[in-house]
Amino acid sequence: MTALYIILGIILFFIILLSIRLKVIIHSEGGVDIDVSWLFLKFRILPKDHDKKKKEKKKEKKPKKEKPKDETVSEQKEKKENIFVKFYHNNGVSGVLELVERLAKALGGMLRGVGRSFIFEEIFISLTVGSGDSAETAEKYGKTCAALFPAMGLITDTMRVEKYSVDVIPDFISGKNEARLHTKISVIPRKLINALIAFGVRVVFKVGIKFLKGLKGGKPGAAEEKNNTKSITKGEAK
């Protein structure tokens, strides 16, 4: 009984640990700074300290001697039928489409789960657009707004965003072009892992088992469907 309590305590500890947000801070103004922090740990991803990098010595590669090709082995490999072609032969077009549909549903569920694991705590974007001519500056300003604001609206609608601000300023005098970005992204590792595990389970049970069954025996009428598609293509060719 004590061992069970210890195991449950360890599992609960890891659940709590993986529920703590991992934060990624990106700041761009002239350069790009990326910092990652989790609990009391903090890592600098960019810019890297070039002085601490070790110089790697490039070793000269010796020319490899070409081995004589074994024609018997290549012939045996060519005779082996591709498993995807075999699945198509057994199940026809409808079987392949059903398999692709199942895979697409599993992938869509994973993307929704991954999206819920990300939280944008802060997004601050400031752009200054300009050109030598006032008309060109106005045109550039309109194109920038037309591209930036719908994209920002899509992000706020589909993902969790707590604070955001977007500014686009036209510079008619000096014609400067500047961009400033600051964003803080939080990731909940537990939700991310859950989404990946759920995706793996769906692929195994919804796609993998269906694929293996299709390799052993096809759907009834798959051969007729294949013959019909061949006759249609021949008729079109004539």
MDAnalysis code that builds the backbone (N, CA, C; Angstrom):
import MDAnalysis as mda
import numpy as np

u = mda.Universe.empty(714, n_residues=238, atom_resindex=np.repeat(np.arange(238), 3), trajectory=True)
u.add_TopologyAttr("name", ["N", "CA", "C"] * 238)
u.add_TopologyAttr("resid", np.arange(1, 239))
u.add_TopologyAttr("resname", ["MET", "THR", "ALA", "LEU", "TYR", "ILE", "ILE", "LEU", "GLY", "ILE", "ILE", "LEU", "PHE", "PHE", "ILE", "ILE", "LEU", "LEU", "SER", "ILE", "ARG", "LEU", "LYS", "VAL", "ILE", "ILE", "HIS", "SER", "GLU", "GLY", "GLY", "VAL", "ASP", "ILE", "ASP", "VAL", "SER", "TRP", "LEU", "PHE", "LEU", "LYS", "PHE", "ARG", "ILE", "LEU", "PRO", "LYS", "ASP", "HIS", "ASP", "LYS", "LYS", "LYS", "LYS", "GLU", "LYS", "LYS", "LYS", "GLU", "LYS", "LYS", "PRO", "LYS", "LYS", "GLU", "LYS", "PRO", "LYS", "ASP", "GLU", "THR", "VAL", "SER", "GLU", "GLN", "LYS", "GLU", "LYS", "LYS", "GLU", "ASN", "ILE", "PHE", "VAL", "LYS", "PHE", "TYR", "HIS", "ASN", "ASN", "GLY", "VAL", "SER", "GLY", "VAL", "LEU", "GLU", "LEU", "VAL", "GLU", "ARG", "LEU", "ALA", "LYS", "ALA", "LEU", "GLY", "GLY", "MET", "LEU", "ARG", "GLY", "VAL", "GLY", "ARG", "SER", "PHE", "ILE", "PHE", "GLU", "GLU", "ILE", "PHE", "ILE", "SER", "LEU", "THR", "VAL", "GLY", "SER", "GLY", "ASP", "SER", "ALA", "GLU", "THR", "ALA", "GLU", "LYS", "TYR", "GLY", "LYS", "THR", "CYS", "ALA", "ALA", "LEU", "PHE", "PRO", "ALA", "MET", "GLY", "LEU", "ILE", "THR", "ASP", "THR", "MET", "ARG", "VAL", "GLU", "LYS", "TYR", "SER", "VAL", "ASP", "VAL", "ILE", "PRO", "ASP", "PHE", "ILE", "SER", "GLY", "LYS", "ASN", "GLU", "ALA", "ARG", "LEU", "HIS", "THR", "LYS", "ILE", "SER", "VAL", "ILE", "PRO", "ARG", "LYS", "LEU", "ILE", "ASN", "ALA", "LEU", "ILE", "ALA", "PHE", "GLY", "VAL", "ARG", "VAL", "VAL", "PHE", "LYS", "VAL", "GLY", "ILE", "LYS", "PHE", "LEU", "LYS", "GLY", "LEU", "LYS", "GLY", "GLY", "LYS", "PRO", "GLY", "ALA", "ALA", "GLU", "GLU", "LYS", "ASN", "ASN", "THR", "LYS", "SER", "ILE", "THR", "LYS", "GLY", "GLU", "ALA", "LYS"])
u.atoms.positions = np.array([
    [0.828, -1.214, 0.000],
    [0.000, 0.000, 0.000],
    [0.861, 1.262, 0.000],
    [1.962, 1.191, 0.746],
    [2.873, 2.346, 0.797],
    [3.493, 2.616, -0.570],
    [3.835, 1.529, -1.278],
    [4.418, 1.691, -2.621],
    [3.439, 2.348, -3.567],
    [2.144, 2.023, -3.433],
    [1.110, 2.627, -4.284],
    [0.998, 4.121, -4.030],
    [1.049, 4.508, -2.734],
    [1.004, 5.931, -2.392],
    [2.216, 6.680, -2.952],
    [3.380, 6.022, -2.900],
    [4.597, 6.650, -3.434],
    [4.477, 6.860, -4.942],
    [3.958, 5.836, -5.650],
    [3.795, 5.943, -7.104],
    [2.793, 7.047, -7.459],
    [1.664, 7.074, -6.724],
    [0.661, 8.125, -6.967],
    [1.226, 9.513, -6.673],
    [2.048, 9.605, -5.619],
    [2.675, 10.888, -5.290],
    [3.634, 11.351, -6.365],
    [4.411, 10.419, -6.935],
    [5.342, 10.761, -8.017],
    [4.579, 11.221, -9.256],
    [3.487, 10.502, -9.586],
    [2.665, 10.882, -10.755],
    [2.066, 12.259, -10.556],
    [1.537, 12.526, -9.362],
    [0.953, 13.834, -9.067],
    [2.005, 14.933, -9.133],
    [3.216, 14.628, -8.664],
    [4.308, 15.609, -8.706],
    [4.632, 16.002, -10.145],
    [4.717, 15.003, -11.043],
    [5.027, 15.292, -12.446],
    [3.875, 16.018, -13.136],
    [2.634, 15.704, -12.764],
    [1.482, 16.408, -13.337],
    [1.522, 17.885, -12.966],
    [1.810, 18.166, -11.690],
    [1.910, 19.561, -11.241],
    [3.086, 20.256, -11.927],
    [4.196, 19.540, -12.051],
    [5.400, 20.114, -12.659],
    [5.157, 20.464, -14.127],
    [4.465, 19.570, -14.848],
    [4.199, 19.800, -16.265],
    [3.063, 20.782, -16.498],
    [2.345, 21.153, -15.438],
    [1.275, 22.144, -15.572],
    [1.790, 23.569, -15.432],
    [3.057, 23.718, -15.016],
    [3.656, 25.046, -14.885],
    [4.048, 25.562, -16.267],
    [3.712, 26.783, -16.541],
    [3.932, 27.359, -17.866],
    [5.419, 27.528, -18.190],
    [5.748, 27.164, -19.398],
    [7.074, 27.453, -19.957],
    [6.927, 28.721, -20.803],
    [7.740, 29.721, -20.535],
    [7.576, 31.029, -21.178],
    [8.691, 31.292, -22.183],
    [8.266, 31.799, -23.340],
    [9.200, 32.186, -24.408],
    [8.999, 33.675, -24.667],
    [10.054, 34.448, -24.503],
    [9.999, 35.899, -24.712],
    [10.810, 36.238, -25.960],
    [10.159, 36.874, -26.915],
    [10.800, 37.272, -28.177],
    [10.749, 38.788, -28.277],
    [11.897, 39.389, -28.461],
    [11.981, 40.844, -28.613],
    [12.834, 41.157, -29.835],
    [12.277, 41.961, -30.717],
    [12.985, 42.312, -31.952],
    [12.966, 43.820, -32.137],
    [14.155, 44.375, -32.142],
    [14.337, 45.809, -32.422],
    [15.787, 45.997, -32.852],
    [16.017, 45.917, -34.135],
    [17.377, 45.929, -34.651],
    [17.971, 44.543, -34.702],
    [17.732, 43.741, -33.693],
    [18.149, 42.345, -33.641],
    [17.035, 41.513, -33.034],
    [17.282, 40.247, -32.871],
    [16.282, 39.337, -32.313],
    [16.831, 38.726, -31.039],
    [16.080, 38.893, -29.937],
    [16.416, 38.286, -28.655],
    [15.331, 37.279, -28.300],
    [15.739, 36.051, -27.969],
    [14.809, 34.997, -27.576],
    [15.276, 34.397, -26.259],
    [14.417, 34.469, -25.252],
    [14.703, 33.903, -23.932],
    [13.616, 32.885, -23.583],
    [14.024, 31.798, -22.961],
    [13.103, 30.750, -22.515],
    [13.284, 30.588, -21.021],
    [12.160, 30.602, -20.272],
    [12.222, 30.447, -18.821],
    [11.168, 29.447, -18.365],
    [11.556, 28.632, -17.393],
    [10.654, 27.653, -16.787],
    [11.077, 27.437, -15.352],
    [10.139, 27.671, -14.428],
    [10.434, 27.663, -12.998],
    [11.551, 28.678, -12.710],
    [12.651, 28.254, -12.138],
    [13.767, 29.158, -11.837],
    [14.849, 29.096, -12.907],
    [14.611, 28.350, -13.983],
    [15.597, 28.205, -15.050],
    [15.327, 29.220, -16.159],
    [16.406, 29.764, -16.703],
    [16.290, 30.740, -17.793],
    [17.421, 30.508, -18.782],
    [17.044, 30.451, -20.081],
    [18.023, 30.183, -21.124],
    [17.938, 31.275, -22.185],
    [19.088, 31.654, -22.687],
    [19.160, 32.607, -23.794],
    [19.371, 31.807, -25.079],
    [18.386, 31.864, -25.968],
    [18.472, 31.154, -27.248],
    [19.176, 32.011, -28.290],
    [18.772, 33.260, -28.404],
    [19.391, 34.222, -29.314],
    [19.538, 35.552, -28.597],
    [20.594, 36.347, -28.829],
    [21.782, 35.978, -29.613],
    [22.717, 35.090, -28.806],
    [23.440, 34.241, -29.468],
    [24.361, 33.344, -28.807],
    [25.703, 34.028, -28.605],
    [26.405, 33.586, -27.583],
    [27.740, 34.125, -27.285],
    [28.752, 33.420, -28.193],
    [29.216, 34.144, -29.201],
    [30.127, 33.535, -30.173],
    [31.511, 33.229, -29.578],
    [31.840, 33.937, -28.483],
    [33.157, 33.704, -27.894],
    [33.247, 32.351, -27.201],
    [32.110, 31.834, -26.743],
    [32.105, 30.568, -26.017],
    [31.975, 29.365, -26.939],
    [31.781, 29.639, -28.212],
    [31.634, 28.518, -29.147],
    [32.994, 27.868, -29.396],
    [32.976, 26.593, -29.433],
    [34.202, 25.853, -29.721],
    [34.370, 25.722, -31.220],
    [35.580, 25.900, -31.638],
    [35.872, 25.773, -33.053],
    [35.957, 24.296, -33.422],
    [35.131, 23.939, -34.367],
    [35.108, 22.550, -34.819],
    [36.103, 22.370, -35.958],
    [36.919, 21.351, -35.815],
    [37.894, 21.052, -36.850],
    [37.257, 20.168, -37.899],
    [37.376, 20.609, -39.109],
    [36.816, 19.829, -40.209],
    [37.792, 18.728, -40.610],
    [37.304, 17.541, -40.551],
    [38.116, 16.393, -40.936],
    [37.949, 16.126, -42.422],
    [39.076, 15.847, -43.033],
    [39.041, 15.539, -44.456],
    [38.395, 14.175, -44.659],
    [37.447, 14.160, -45.526],
    [36.742, 12.916, -45.817],
    [37.495, 12.131, -46.890],
    [37.760, 10.891, -46.552],
    [38.425, 10.037, -47.518],
    [37.421, 9.529, -48.535],
    [37.836, 9.499, -49.784],
    [36.902, 9.001, -50.798],
    [36.572, 7.534, -50.561],
    [35.292, 7.260, -50.533],
    [34.843, 5.891, -50.297],
    [34.932, 5.071, -51.570],
    [35.392, 3.848, -51.371],
    [35.462, 2.942, -52.509],
    [34.068, 2.422, -52.837],
    [33.718, 2.511, -54.083],
    [32.409, 2.039, -54.510],
    [32.389, 0.518, -54.556],
    [31.419, -0.030, -53.855],
    [31.266, -1.482, -53.849],
    [30.503, -1.929, -55.086],
    [30.896, -3.049, -55.621],
    [30.152, -3.550, -56.791],
    [28.715, -3.883, -56.416],
    [27.789, -3.415, -57.216],
    [26.377, -3.618, -56.948],
    [25.988, -5.061, -57.208],
    [25.246, -5.580, -56.283],
    [24.755, -6.948, -56.417],
    [23.427, -6.900, -57.165],
    [23.417, -7.363, -58.405],
    [22.227, -7.282, -59.239],
    [21.107, -8.167, -58.718],
    [21.449, -9.278, -58.060],
    [20.414, -10.184, -57.560],
    [19.618, -9.529, -56.431],
    [20.328, -8.763, -55.554],
    [19.649, -8.091, -54.449],
    [18.721, -7.006, -54.977],
    [19.185, -6.234, -55.980],
    [18.355, -5.175, -56.550],
    [17.120, -5.750, -57.228],
    [17.265, -6.892, -57.874],
    [16.110, -7.509, -58.519],
    [15.089, -7.965, -57.489],
    [15.552, -8.493, -56.343],
    [14.637, -8.926, -55.302],
    [13.889, -7.745, -54.701],
    [14.582, -6.604, -54.550],
    [13.938, -5.415, -54.001],
    [12.867, -4.885, -54.954],
    [13.134, -4.956, -56.239],
    [12.169, -4.464, -57.211],
    [10.904, -5.334, -57.228],
    [11.060, -6.610, -56.911],
    [9.927, -7.511, -56.958],
    [8.983, -7.296, -55.776],
    [9.491, -6.751, -54.654],
    [8.650, -6.517, -53.487],
    [7.623, -5.423, -53.773],
    [6.361, -5.725, -53.446],
    [5.284, -4.781, -53.725],
    [5.192, -3.748, -52.612],
    [4.979, -2.516, -53.005],
    [4.810, -1.436, -52.041],
    [3.537, -1.666, -51.227],
    [3.621, -1.454, -49.884],
    [2.473, -1.733, -49.023],
    [1.308, -0.783, -49.309],
    [1.617, 0.455, -49.737],
    [0.563, 1.405, -50.053],
    [-0.153, 1.007, -51.348],
    [0.626, 0.503, -52.307],
    [0.023, 0.013, -53.545],
    [-0.840, -1.211, -53.262],
    [-0.355, -2.061, -52.358],
    [-1.120, -3.244, -51.985],
    [-2.434, -2.854, -51.312],
    [-2.393, -1.839, -50.451],
    [-3.618, -1.366, -49.801],
    [-4.598, -0.843, -50.842],
    [-4.077, -0.114, -51.832],
    [-4.942, 0.409, -52.891],
    [-5.556, -0.718, -53.718],
    [-4.764, -1.737, -54.016],
    [-5.276, -2.869, -54.787],
    [-6.381, -3.596, -54.029],
    [-6.236, -3.688, -52.701],
    [-7.225, -4.420, -51.905],
    [-8.479, -3.618, -51.604],
    [-8.350, -2.286, -51.507],
    [-9.465, -1.467, -51.020],
    [-10.004, -0.468, -52.030],
    [-9.262, -0.216, -53.096],
    [-9.739, 0.716, -54.106],
    [-9.619, 2.168, -53.673],
    [-10.195, 3.061, -54.487],
    [-10.103, 4.502, -54.227],
    [-10.861, 4.881, -52.961],
    [-12.037, 4.285, -52.750],
    [-12.848, 4.624, -51.577],
    [-12.125, 4.268, -50.284],
    [-11.401, 3.153, -50.265],
    [-10.642, 2.772, -49.073],
    [-9.517, 3.742, -48.770],
    [-8.819, 4.197, -49.825],
    [-7.729, 5.162, -49.636],
    [-8.277, 6.491, -49.125],
    [-9.415, 6.930, -49.699],
    [-10.026, 8.193, -49.268],
    [-10.492, 8.113, -47.817],
    [-11.038, 6.976, -47.425],
    [-11.473, 6.798, -46.035],
    [-10.280, 6.861, -45.086],
    [-9.156, 6.255, -45.485],
    [-7.948, 6.278, -44.663],
    [-7.408, 7.702, -44.522],
    [-7.390, 8.442, -45.629],
    [-6.908, 9.828, -45.603],
    [-7.826, 10.695, -44.737],
    [-9.139, 10.445, -44.820],
    [-10.094, 11.217, -44.018],
    [-9.874, 10.976, -42.515],
    [-9.623, 9.723, -42.148],
    [-9.356, 9.416, -40.740],
    [-8.081, 10.085, -40.254],
    [-7.046, 10.077, -41.092],
    [-5.780, 10.715, -40.734],
    [-5.956, 12.223, -40.596],
    [-6.749, 12.826, -41.488],
    [-6.985, 14.271, -41.436],
    [-7.742, 14.658, -40.159],
    [-8.712, 13.841, -39.746],
    [-9.446, 14.123, -38.507],
    [-8.526, 14.035, -37.290],
    [-7.663, 13.028, -37.280],
    [-6.714, 12.887, -36.163],
    [-5.750, 14.065, -36.109],
    [-5.284, 14.502, -37.280],
    [-4.361, 15.641, -37.355],
    [-5.046, 16.933, -36.926],
    [-6.319, 17.103, -37.332],
    [-7.065, 18.294, -36.926],
    [-7.271, 18.351, -35.420],
    [-7.562, 17.187, -34.803],
    [-7.695, 17.148, -33.347],
    [-6.402, 17.487, -32.642],
    [-5.272, 17.029, -33.190],
    [-3.983, 17.342, -32.591],
    [-3.690, 18.834, -32.669],
    [-3.971, 19.455, -33.820],
    [-3.701, 20.880, -33.978],
    [-4.552, 21.722, -33.037],
    [-5.814, 21.301, -32.825],
    [-6.658, 22.031, -31.864],
    [-6.112, 21.896, -30.451],
    [-5.646, 20.690, -30.104],
    [-5.067, 20.493, -28.773],
    [-3.783, 21.267, -28.582],
    [-2.943, 21.300, -29.620],
    [-1.687, 22.055, -29.538],
    [-1.979, 23.547, -29.430],
    [-2.992, 24.028, -30.171],
    [-3.356, 25.442, -30.105],
    [-3.824, 25.859, -28.718],
    [-4.529, 24.971, -28.012],
    [-5.004, 25.288, -26.667],
    [-3.874, 25.308, -25.639],
    [-2.754, 24.676, -25.966],
    [-1.640, 24.645, -25.018],
    [-0.780, 25.911, -25.075],
    [-0.984, 26.750, -26.100],
    [-0.221, 27.988, -26.241],
    [-1.069, 29.175, -25.778],
    [-0.461, 30.067, -25.030],
    [-1.119, 31.288, -24.569],
    [-0.215, 32.476, -24.890],
    [-0.746, 33.440, -25.624],
    [0.002, 34.672, -25.917],
    [-0.303, 35.669, -24.796],
    [0.618, 35.792, -23.864],
    [0.413, 36.740, -22.769],
    [0.546, 38.179, -23.253],
    [1.468, 38.423, -24.161],
    [1.688, 39.787, -24.689],
    [2.065, 39.708, -26.155],
    [1.465, 40.574, -26.955],
    [1.894, 40.777, -28.346],
    [1.862, 42.277, -28.605],
    [3.016, 42.865, -28.810],
    [3.128, 44.294, -29.119],
    [3.890, 44.445, -30.433],
    [3.235, 45.017, -31.412],
    [3.838, 45.209, -32.735],
    [3.753, 46.688, -33.094],
    [4.870, 47.251, -33.509],
    [4.921, 48.642, -33.951],
    [5.718, 48.714, -35.244],
    [5.081, 49.198, -36.296],
    [5.715, 49.310, -37.609],
    [5.699, 50.758, -38.068],
    [6.818, 51.188, -38.606],
    [6.918, 52.502, -39.247],
    [7.258, 52.283, -40.702],
    [6.386, 52.731, -41.582],
    [6.582, 52.525, -43.018],
    [6.750, 53.883, -43.692],
    [7.651, 53.908, -44.644],
    [7.890, 55.160, -45.347],
    [8.585, 54.923, -46.668],
    [8.639, 55.968, -47.463],
    [9.304, 55.920, -48.758],
    [9.720, 57.339, -49.120],
    [10.430, 57.472, -50.218],
    [10.872, 58.798, -50.625],
    [9.737, 59.677, -51.121],
    [8.661, 59.052, -51.566],
    [7.533, 59.791, -52.127],
    [6.317, 59.617, -51.213],
    [5.511, 60.676, -51.079],
    [4.339, 60.621, -50.195],
    [3.293, 59.632, -50.703],
    [3.092, 59.598, -52.030],
    [2.105, 58.671, -52.597],
    [2.528, 57.214, -52.380],
    [3.810, 56.943, -52.549],
    [4.316, 55.588, -52.319],
    [4.211, 55.200, -50.850],
    [4.449, 56.179, -49.960],
    [4.320, 55.918, -48.529],
    [2.885, 55.565, -48.169],
    [1.930, 56.316, -48.719],
    [0.516, 56.035, -48.445],
    [0.106, 54.661, -48.978],
    [0.598, 54.321, -50.167],
    [0.279, 53.012, -50.743],
    [0.886, 51.883, -49.907],
    [2.116, 52.092, -49.466],
    [2.797, 51.102, -48.639],
    [2.099, 50.941, -47.289],
    [1.637, 52.050, -46.744],
    [0.916, 52.031, -45.471],
    [-0.388, 51.231, -45.598],
    [-1.114, 51.445, -46.711],
    [-2.373, 50.728, -46.928],
    [-2.156, 49.223, -47.085],
    [-1.121, 48.841, -47.824],
    [-0.831, 47.418, -48.023],
    [-0.423, 46.751, -46.708],
    [0.350, 47.481, -45.893],
    [0.787, 46.919, -44.610],
    [-0.392, 46.689, -43.677],
    [-1.301, 47.663, -43.617],
    [-2.486, 47.526, -42.768],
    [-3.389, 46.397, -43.261],
    [-3.522, 46.294, -44.594],
    [-4.387, 45.258, -45.168],
    [-3.863, 43.854, -44.893],
    [-2.558, 43.715, -44.723],
    [-1.981, 42.396, -44.446],
    [-1.873, 42.115, -42.952],
    [-1.546, 43.146, -42.155],
    [-1.251, 42.929, -40.744],
    [-2.494, 42.755, -39.884],
    [-3.481, 43.631, -40.033],
    [-4.633, 43.603, -39.132],
    [-5.514, 42.359, -39.308],
    [-5.786, 41.870, -40.538],
    [-6.519, 40.599, -40.643],
    [-5.761, 39.422, -40.034],
    [-4.416, 39.414, -40.197],
    [-3.610, 38.338, -39.603],
    [-3.690, 38.389, -38.082],
    [-3.649, 39.589, -37.517],
    [-3.753, 39.739, -36.072],
    [-5.134, 39.337, -35.581],
    [-6.154, 39.666, -36.359],
    [-7.508, 39.263, -36.000],
    [-7.678, 37.757, -35.989],
    [-7.031, 37.082, -36.941],
    [-7.083, 35.623, -36.991],
    [-6.414, 35.002, -35.765],
    [-5.298, 35.587, -35.340],
    [-4.579, 35.076, -34.165],
    [-5.431, 35.241, -32.907],
    [-6.043, 36.410, -32.733],
    [-6.847, 36.659, -31.531],
    [-8.128, 35.829, -31.516],
    [-8.651, 35.472, -32.692],
    [-9.874, 34.679, -32.753],
    [-9.626, 33.191, -32.497],
    [-8.496, 32.688, -32.970],
    [-8.233, 31.248, -32.898],
    [-7.377, 30.843, -31.701],
    [-6.654, 31.781, -31.100],
    [-5.760, 31.445, -29.993],
    [-6.031, 32.358, -28.804],
    [-5.536, 31.938, -27.650],
    [-5.716, 32.722, -26.431],
    [-4.694, 33.850, -26.384],
    [-5.179, 35.082, -26.432],
    [-4.313, 36.265, -26.392],
    [-4.796, 37.148, -25.251],
    [-3.921, 37.441, -24.294],
    [-4.311, 38.225, -23.126],
    [-4.130, 39.730, -23.361],
    [-2.977, 40.142, -23.857],
    [-2.716, 41.556, -24.130],
    [-2.113, 41.694, -25.517],
    [-2.602, 42.663, -26.285],
    [-2.008, 42.884, -27.608],
    [-2.192, 44.342, -28.023],
    [-1.286, 44.789, -28.849],
    [-1.336, 46.154, -29.383],
    [-0.605, 46.171, -30.723],
    [-1.247, 46.760, -31.729],
    [-0.667, 46.838, -33.070],
    [-0.730, 48.288, -33.540],
    [0.416, 48.829, -33.908],
    [0.508, 50.209, -34.402],
    [1.250, 50.227, -35.727],
    [0.645, 50.902, -36.693],
    [1.301, 51.128, -37.987],
    [1.344, 52.634, -38.221],
    [2.562, 53.171, -38.340],
    [2.741, 54.624, -38.454],
    [3.383, 54.951, -39.791],
    [2.732, 55.795, -40.608],
    [3.374, 56.214, -41.859],
    [4.346, 57.366, -41.605],
    [5.513, 57.277, -42.196],
    [6.530, 58.324, -42.055],
    [6.652, 59.052, -43.388],
    [5.962, 60.171, -43.487],
    [5.967, 60.947, -44.728],
    [7.164, 61.889, -44.836],
    [7.866, 62.111, -43.727],
    [8.944, 63.114, -43.734],
    [10.298, 62.475, -44.045],
    [10.756, 61.600, -43.165],
    [12.088, 61.011, -43.359],
    [12.046, 59.709, -44.147],
    [10.887, 59.087, -44.276],
    [10.752, 57.846, -45.054],
    [11.427, 56.647, -44.419],
    [11.408, 56.576, -43.086],
    [12.052, 55.455, -42.397],
    [11.175, 54.209, -42.429],
    [11.838, 53.045, -42.351],
    [11.152, 51.767, -42.225],
    [11.709, 51.059, -40.997],
    [10.889, 50.932, -39.981],
    [11.310, 50.303, -38.738],
    [10.258, 49.296, -38.279],
    [10.708, 48.288, -37.557],
    [9.806, 47.267, -37.032],
    [10.229, 46.901, -35.624],
    [9.271, 46.891, -34.705],
    [9.522, 46.505, -33.322],
    [8.480, 45.460, -32.918],
    [8.962, 44.410, -32.312],
    [8.091, 43.313, -31.892],
    [8.493, 42.851, -30.503],
    [7.479, 42.670, -29.671],
    [7.705, 42.085, -28.349],
    [6.537, 41.148, -28.058],
    [6.849, 39.908, -27.779],
    [5.801, 38.935, -27.474],
    [6.269, 37.976, -26.396],
    [5.326, 37.587, -25.551],
    [5.586, 36.613, -24.497],
    [4.592, 35.472, -24.675],
    [5.115, 34.293, -24.949],
    [4.284, 33.123, -25.218],
    [4.469, 32.120, -24.091],
    [3.353, 31.643, -23.566],
    [3.385, 30.607, -22.532],
    [2.908, 29.287, -23.118],
    [3.593, 28.237, -22.754],
    [3.242, 26.892, -23.204],
    [3.029, 26.022, -21.973],
    [1.898, 25.327, -21.936],
    [1.629, 24.378, -20.857],
    [2.068, 23.004, -21.341],
    [3.191, 22.484, -20.840],
    [3.716, 21.209, -21.354],
    [2.727, 20.053, -21.238],
    [1.933, 20.030, -20.155],
    [0.994, 18.918, -19.960],
    [-0.035, 18.849, -21.079],
    [-0.577, 19.999, -21.478],
    [-1.568, 20.013, -22.558],
    [-0.942, 19.644, -23.892],
    [0.300, 20.074, -24.092],
    [0.995, 19.748, -25.334],
    [1.258, 18.243, -25.425],
    [1.710, 17.654, -24.317],
    [1.963, 16.209, -24.295],
    [0.660, 15.434, -24.477],
    [-0.423, 15.902, -23.826],
    [-1.725, 15.235, -23.967],
    [-2.201, 15.238, -25.413],
    [-1.989, 16.374, -26.112],
    [-2.413, 16.464, -27.515],
    [-1.626, 15.499, -28.388],
    [-0.320, 15.377, -28.131],
    [0.512, 14.461, -28.916],
    [0.168, 12.997, -28.624],
    [-0.108, 12.689, -27.348],
    [-0.480, 11.314, -27.000],
    [-1.824, 10.949, -27.628],
    [-2.793, 11.879, -27.552],
    [-4.106, 11.622, -28.144],
    [-3.993, 11.423, -29.650],
    [-3.117, 12.203, -30.293],
    [-2.904, 12.047, -31.728],
    [-2.318, 10.673, -32.039],
    [-1.340, 10.234, -31.234],
    [-0.743, 8.919, -31.452],
    [-1.750, 7.792, -31.287],
    [-2.607, 7.902, -30.264],
    [-3.619, 6.862, -30.026],
    [-4.615, 6.820, -31.184],
    [-5.043, 8.008, -31.650],
    [-5.993, 8.046, -32.771],
    [-5.393, 7.465, -34.038],
    [-4.119, 7.773, -34.291],
    [-3.465, 7.253, -35.499],
    [-3.355, 5.732, -35.432],
    [-3.014, 5.212, -34.245],
    [-2.850, 3.757, -34.110],
    [-4.179, 3.031, -34.293],
    [-5.223, 3.507, -33.594],
    [-6.488, 2.776, -33.585],
    [-7.385, 3.121, -34.767],
    [-7.356, 4.370, -35.230],
    [-8.242, 4.775, -36.312],
    [-7.625, 4.562, -37.689],
    [-6.300, 4.760, -37.786],
    [-5.625, 4.683, -39.083],
    [-4.801, 3.404, -39.206],
    [-3.985, 3.123, -38.186],
    [-3.076, 1.976, -38.263],
    [-3.785, 0.644, -38.399],
    [-4.799, 0.402, -37.552],
    [-5.530, -0.872, -37.609],
    [-6.280, -0.998, -38.926],
    [-6.873, 0.117, -39.380],
    [-7.577, 0.105, -40.671],
    [-6.605, -0.223, -41.808],
    [-5.410, 0.323, -41.743],
    [-4.413, 0.083, -42.789],
    [-3.960, -1.379, -42.786],
    [-3.729, -1.942, -41.599],
    [-3.297, -3.343, -41.507],
    [-4.388, -4.293, -41.989],
    [-5.639, -3.991, -41.655],
    [-6.747, -4.817, -42.139],
    [-6.857, -4.738, -43.655],
    [-6.596, -3.544, -44.187],
    [-6.656, -3.369, -45.639],
    [-5.569, -4.122, -46.373],
    [-4.414, -4.339, -45.709],
    [-3.342, -5.115, -46.330],
    [-3.681, -6.603, -46.384],
    [-4.399, -7.087, -45.356],
    [-4.733, -8.516, -45.314],
    [-5.860, -8.858, -46.277],
    [-6.904, -8.081, -46.259],
    [-8.052, -8.356, -47.127],
    [-8.763, -7.080, -47.480],
    [-9.205, -6.970, -48.720],
    [-9.808, -5.737, -49.184],
    [-11.293, -5.678, -48.920],
    [-11.869, -4.519, -49.217],
    [-13.308, -4.335, -49.088],
    [-14.022, -5.051, -50.224],
    [-15.231, -5.570, -49.982],
    [-15.972, -6.196, -51.067],
    [-16.332, -5.180, -52.139],
    [-16.046, -5.548, -53.383],
    [-16.328, -4.640, -54.494],
    [-15.178, -3.732, -54.843],
    [-14.039, -3.871, -54.146],
    [-12.883, -3.002, -54.433],
    [-12.304, -3.311, -55.793],
    [-12.269, -4.612, -56.159],
    [-11.743, -4.997, -57.476],
    [-12.624, -4.460, -58.592],
    [-13.967, -4.530, -58.379],
    [-14.881, -4.000, -59.405],
    [-14.711, -2.490, -59.545],
    [-14.531, -1.821, -58.407],
    [-14.331, -0.364, -58.449],
    [-13.071, -0.007, -59.217],
    [-12.004, -0.795, -59.008],
    [-10.745, -0.550, -59.707],
    [-10.897, -0.762, -61.205],
    [-11.619, -1.850, -61.571],
    [-11.848, -2.128, -62.993],
    [-12.683, -1.028, -63.643],
    [-13.677, -0.515, -62.897],
    [-14.511, 0.562, -63.426],
    [-13.694, 1.816, -63.688],
    [-12.778, 2.147, -62.741],
    [-11.936, 3.342, -62.928],
    [-11.009, 3.184, -64.112],
    [-10.515, 1.935, -64.340],
    [-9.647, 1.688, -65.482],
    [-10.405, 1.823, -66.789],
    [-11.646, 1.297, -66.805],
    [-12.435, 1.383, -68.039],
    [-12.802, 2.819, -68.360],
    [-13.080, 3.609, -67.297],
    [-13.414, 5.022, -67.534],
    [-12.232, 5.773, -68.112],
    [-11.032, 5.520, -67.565],
    [-9.838, 6.212, -68.065],
    [-9.512, 5.793, -69.505],
    [-9.758, 4.498, -69.809],
    [-9.532, 4.040, -71.183],
    [-10.503, 4.678, -72.138],
    [-11.767, 4.809, -71.697],
    [-12.757, 5.455, -72.544],
    [-12.439, 6.903, -72.802],
    [-11.938, 7.587, -71.788],
    [-11.566, 9.007, -71.974],
    [-10.371, 9.134, -72.918],
    [-9.454, 8.151, -72.806],
    [-8.261, 8.207, -73.668],
    [-8.655, 8.031, -75.124],
    [-9.669, 7.156, -75.381],
    [-10.113, 6.970, -76.774],
    [-10.748, 8.234, -77.305],
])
